[in-house]
Amino acid sequence: MDDCSVSDAMNGVVLANNAKGILTSNLFDKNYLNVLIQLNTLAGTCDSSNNTFGFSGSLLPPYEDYKPAYGIYILNSTMIDIGSNGGNFFENLCNGISINEDQEIVGEGPYLHLYIPPPSVVQLIDNRFANILRDPNYANTGDAIGSGIYVHRADAMFGLRVNVLNSVSVAANTDVNFVACEKAIWLRNTSSTVDKQKINVCGVGILATECEAKKIRVTDNDLMNTYWGILKSGDEMTNGFTAINNTIILAEE
């Protein structure tokens, strides 16, 4: 899907059960949920690059009083590339990218069974987020709301790694990756590398919670004018959390 406009939809694009989808240079506007990727576990099935996710006016009923909930929502999927062939831009949404994994019941009738997600890797490269804030009219108060990138692995038994990267150094990057977000990046119960991000005017820059026995590396990032720069919650990450060569300038009260 290339150079298309998708607007006024409840779900703009749905890629499920290993459906192959390459999304490039599209405009997603005024959709409640722009892209849903669910139960895609084969390498190379989903790639999103150079797309714009925004909100230029009111949604259609029954969501006319809200702004869009999600840019890209990923559920129980792996080998997903978001931005590897050119970064995406997310603006004025409740959430930019939400990555969730949990056990679920799949199938029908006598074929019902418990699906346990495999060890998963999701790559997020060169993406930008602006004005990702909680909507006071929005009934959904889930944790993803207000986060540029939100990652949650509900079942601690299996691994999830999400890498948030830039292809160029902070000094060479002419764009700010996160600006005016309630939380730029929230990592819950996941391993991650966050590298070379420019974060400006956000409530929290990088938040890591519930990450027992996970490996998180936060390296070479610039965090400017944030109220909390890098926030790690819990002593269980003492040996698995590494922060190196980050620049943090907190916002003045």
Buried (B, 14 or more C-beta within 10 A) or exposed (E): EEEBEBBEBEBBBBBBEEBEBBBBEBBBBBBBBBBBBBBBBEEEBBBBBBBBBBBEEEBEEEBEEBBBBBBBBBBBBBBBBBBBEBBBBBBBBBBBBBBBBEBBEEEEEEEEEEBEBBEBBBBBBBBBBBBBBBBEEBEEEBBBBBBBBBBBBBEBEEBBBBBBBBEEEBEEBEEBBBBBBBBBBBBBBBBBBBBBBBBBBBBBBBBBBBBEEBBBBBBBBBBBBBBBBBBBEEEBBEEBBEBEEBEBEEBEE
